Amino acid sequence: MSMILTEHGFEPIRGLPEQLPPGESLLWQGAPAWRPFARHALKLRWVAGYFAVLAAWRAGALIADGASALEATTGAAVVMAVGLVPVVLLALYAALVARSTVYSLTTRRLVLRVGVALPFSINLPFSAIQNAGLRLHADGSGDILLDLAKPHRVAWLMLWPHARPWQFRDPAPMLRGLAQPEMVAQMLGRALAATAGQSVTAAAPLAEPGRVAGPAAAAA
């Protein structure tokens, strides 16, 4: 089974560009939850905080220059209004990503249906996945991080925003903003272990990407 990118407009099965072949079954489907995706993938809180700091700085600068409280408040409000535009756009984009993305786990592969304007599928057979990691966030959401075995490769721009940040040389896919990340990690670990003929052992998730499963690794 090869790793391919498929552009498509018709889905015989939601999230999949074609019918599953005999012997392959669908185990799980999911998508990013838009709030965790906006918070962690798009850094929405950081953007909002940046403009809040700018607004406070603007108000302080105006007061230092002798402006009245009303003028300082107005100046800060203008900065906040400007900052509201990217915040709203990022939140809207997160909602569109959550609506258009489908992560599918079968007994043989992972399929990422991505793309807001032009949907396409990234097919990741288990043979292409070297390792998988689970990263949990304080809000209970989490990400599944995948390392691809060489020579398999998907361009970073094709993966984004479902890609590990700042990893351009060896782009790594991610299942982002999952509401039940530990459950998905366990299912993926068991599927990978079953394919590799290995036993399943427990492993605690790490703050940074930690090994969960892979054709040559134990599963969690």
C-alpha positions in Angstrom: 0.0 0.0 0.0 1.6 3.3 -1.1 1.4 6.7 0.5 -0.5 8.9 -1.9 -2.3 12.3 -2.0 -5.7 12.2 -3.7 -7.7 15.2 -4.7 -11.4 14.4 -4.8 -14.9 15.8 -4.8 -16.9 12.7 -4.2 -16.6 10.4 -1.2 -18.2 7.0 -1.2 -17.4 6.9 2.5 -17.2 10.2 4.4 -13.6 11.2 4.7 -12.3 8.5 2.3 -11.8 8.9 -1.4 -12.7 5.3 -2.2 -14.3 2.2 -0.9 -12.2 0.2 1.5 -10.7 -2.9 -0.1 -11.8 -6.4 1.2 -10.3 -7.2 4.6 -9.9 -3.6 5.7 -12.3 -2.0 8.1 -12.9 1.4 9.6 -12.0 1.7 13.2 -12.5 5.4 14.0 -13.2 8.7 12.5 -12.8 12.1 14.0 -11.9 15.8 13.5 -10.2 18.6 15.3 -12.4 20.3 17.9 -12.3 24.0 16.8 -11.6 25.6 20.2 -8.5 23.5 21.0 -7.4 23.7 17.4 -7.6 27.5 17.5 -6.0 27.7 20.9 -3.0 25.4 20.3 -2.5 25.2 16.5 -3.3 28.8 15.6 -2.2 30.3 18.9 -5.4 32.3 19.2 -4.8 33.2 22.8 -1.3 34.5 22.1 -2.7 36.7 19.3 -5.5 38.1 21.5 -3.0 38.7 24.3 -0.6 40.5 22.0 -3.3 43.0 21.0 -4.4 43.4 24.6 -0.8 44.3 25.6 -0.7 46.8 22.7 -3.9 48.3 23.8 -2.7 48.7 27.4 0.6 50.2 26.1 -1.3 52.6 23.9 -3.5 53.8 26.8 -0.5 54.2 29.0 1.4 56.2 26.3 -1.5 58.5 25.8 -1.9 59.1 29.5 1.9 59.8 29.8 1.4 62.4 27.0 -1.3 64.2 29.0 -4.4 62.7 27.4 -7.6 62.4 29.3 -8.9 59.0 30.5 -11.5 59.1 27.8 -8.9 59.7 25.1 -6.8 56.9 26.5 -9.7 54.6 26.6 -10.6 55.5 23.0 -7.1 54.9 21.8 -7.0 51.5 23.5 -10.4 50.6 22.0 -9.1 51.4 18.5 -6.2 49.0 19.0 -8.5 46.3 20.4 -10.9 46.8 17.4 -8.0 46.3 15.0 -6.9 43.2 16.9 -10.4 41.8 16.8 -10.1 41.3 13.0 -7.3 38.7 13.1 -8.8 37.0 16.1 -12.2 36.6 14.4 -10.5 35.4 11.2 -8.4 32.8 13.1 -11.5 31.6 14.9 -13.4 31.3 11.7 -10.6 29.4 10.0 -10.4 27.0 13.0 -14.2 26.4 12.6 -13.7 25.7 8.9 -10.8 23.4 9.5 -12.9 21.4 12.1 -15.8 21.2 9.7 -13.8 20.1 6.6 -11.2 17.8 8.2 -11.8 14.1 8.7 -9.2 11.8 10.3 -9.9 8.1 9.5 -8.2 5.1 11.2 -8.6 1.8 9.5 -7.0 -1.6 10.2 -4.3 -0.8 7.7 -3.8 3.0 7.5 -4.5 6.5 8.5 -6.3 8.8 6.1 -6.3 12.6 6.5 -8.9 14.4 4.5 -7.8 18.0 4.7 -8.2 21.2 2.9 -10.8 23.9 3.4 -11.3 25.2 -0.1 -9.9 22.2 -2.1 -10.3 18.9 -0.1 -7.8 16.1 -0.7 -6.7 13.0 1.1 -3.3 12.0 2.5 -3.1 8.2 2.7 -0.7 7.0 5.4 -0.3 3.2 5.4 1.0 1.8 8.7 4.2 0.8 6.9 4.9 4.5 6.4 4.5 5.3 10.1 7.7 4.8 12.0 6.5 6.2 15.4 3.5 7.9 16.9 3.4 10.2 19.9 0.7 11.6 22.2 0.8 15.2 23.4 -1.8 16.3 26.0 -2.9 19.8 26.8 -4.1 21.3 30.0 -7.7 21.6 28.6 -7.9 17.8 28.1 -7.4 18.0 24.3 -4.4 16.5 22.6 -2.5 15.8 19.4 -1.2 12.6 17.8 2.3 13.2 16.3 3.5 10.9 13.6 7.1 10.2 12.4 7.2 8.9 8.8 9.7 6.2 7.9 12.1 7.1 5.1 11.7 7.5 2.2 8.1 8.4 2.8 7.5 12.1 2.8 4.7 14.7 2.5 5.4 18.3 1.8 5.0 20.6 4.8 2.7 23.0 2.9 0.5 20.1 2.0 0.2 19.0 5.6 -0.2 22.4 7.3 -2.0 23.0 9.6 -1.9 19.3 10.3 1.9 19.3 10.6 4.4 19.5 13.5 5.4 23.1 13.9 8.8 24.3 12.6 9.7 20.9 11.3 10.3 21.8 7.6 13.2 19.4 6.7 11.3 16.3 7.7 7.7 17.2 7.8 5.6 15.2 10.3 1.8 14.8 10.2 -0.3 15.5 13.2 -3.8 14.7 14.2 -4.6 18.0 16.0 -7.1 19.2 18.5 -8.5 15.8 19.4 -11.2 15.9 22.1 -10.4 12.3 23.2 -6.7 12.0 22.4 -5.8 9.1 24.7 -8.6 6.9 23.3 -7.4 7.6 19.8 -3.8 7.0 20.7 -4.7 3.6 22.2 -6.7 2.6 19.1 -3.9 3.7 16.8 -1.3 1.9 19.0 -3.3 -1.4 19.0 -3.8 -1.2 15.2 -0.1 -0.5 14.6 0.9 -3.3 17.0 -1.5 -5.7 15.4 0.0 -4.9 11.9 3.5 -5.4 13.2 2.6 -8.5 15.2 3.6 -7.0 18.5 2.1 -7.0 22.0 0.5 -3.9 23.5 2.1 -2.3 26.6 1.1 0.7 28.6 3.0 4.0 28.4 2.3 7.3 29.9 1.8 10.3 27.6 4.5 13.0 27.7 4.4 16.8 27.4 6.6 16.6 24.4 6.1 14.0 21.7 6.7 10.6 23.2 6.7 7.2 21.5 3.3 5.5 21.5 3.4 3.1 18.7 5.1 2.2 15.4 5.8 -0.8 13.3 9.1 -1.2 15.2 7.9 0.0 18.6 5.6 -1.0 21.4 2.1 0.5 21.5 0.4 2.4 24.2 
